[in-house]
Amino acid sequence: MFIFDLRYFFAASDILCAIAANSALAAEAAQPKTGVTYTSVDNVSAYRASLQDVLGATNNPEYAFIDVRTQAEWDAGRVPGAMQFLYPSDIVNADGTFKTVEEYKELFKNVPPDAKIITYCRAGIRSSSSHFIFKDILGWPNQVLVYEGSWNNYSWAGAPYETDLRPISIHIKSVTVGNNQADINYDTKSVNGEGYAVYVLNDTGKFEAYSNVDYDSKGAHIKGLTNGKKYYAYIQYNDGNGGISQSYAVNFQIIPPTSITMSAAQTSLNMKVGAKLQLRITVSPDNADPSVTWSSSNPAVATVDPVTGQVTALKTGSVRITVKSNIDPAVSYMFLVMINT
């Protein structure tokens, strides 16, 4: 008897739990097997394929991509040149157990015998079973890798793909970032898509909380972000059958300003009672978040619009008008405004 252990494939506990829950594994471990030997290894990276690995292997005749998803997922999009094997019907028996060596040899007879194998599915879980089949049941002589990020990672990266679906169009109108939040406005037109979703990942590849993302067919409001960190938002449309028809990635970053200075266009800070003066500033660097808040040291002498920075002189005297960055209030600038009769 042997034990099928996939812990060396995935460090993430959620993927490990999903694999362990697969009835095929439990049934396989409980059944005696002959002619199959499995030895755990420590070099986990030797069995993983990254997005860069996959892009480098695409259209390379030395590699064969093994797609083990549903028909709907295959129709929606796939790695160019991939070979289709339906999961679960092709990969395991109806009761979840693995098939015989001879059955797998017949199933994969059109896979070039000297090919290097990269298996993928939606999230790297189902493809781990096909990796086990090639590597340990069939004893494939060449390299066998699991594309850990699989189709989710591939499609969200905007990599080239083949599809049997008519495309959708997603037009990004604007991306506005602010203090710990961002707004994405877009137009969408789906020919045969029935659903959509917006996902946000940070620069470490971790998903932001779904509760922080509010979206509809025209835009998304994302809150709870960290200033200075890079983010990737994916507007994803589905084909109505569980497959992704197309996705569009938007990169954005909330960049705190390093300085606020008086604009060269500001020619005077002198006012007369009853007059209005528009204060002008320069926020640096140029791609920093420009949102600021204005305040007056003495509203009895002069008020200032907290959003626009327009000053209204009420009586003679001097007043300090301060502008602060909404992202980093420590970044500020002070105007000394003189008011005469």
Secondary structure, DSSP 8 states (H G I E B T S, - for coil): ------TTT---HHHHHHHHT-HHHHHHHHS--SS------S-GGGGEE-HHHHHHHTT-TTEEEEE-S-HHHHHH-B-TT-EE--TTTTTB-TTS-B--HHHHHHHTTTS-TT-EEEEE-SSSSHHHHHHHIIIIIS--SS-EEEESSHHHHHHHTT---B-SS---EEEEEEEEEETTEEEEEEEEE-SS--EEEEEEEETTS-B--GGGEEE-SSEEEE-S--TT-EEEEEEEEE-SSS-EEEEEEEEEE----SEEEE-TT----EEETT-EEE--EEEESTTS---EEEEES-TTTEEE-TTT-EEEE-SSEEEEEEEEESS-TTSEEEEEEEEE-
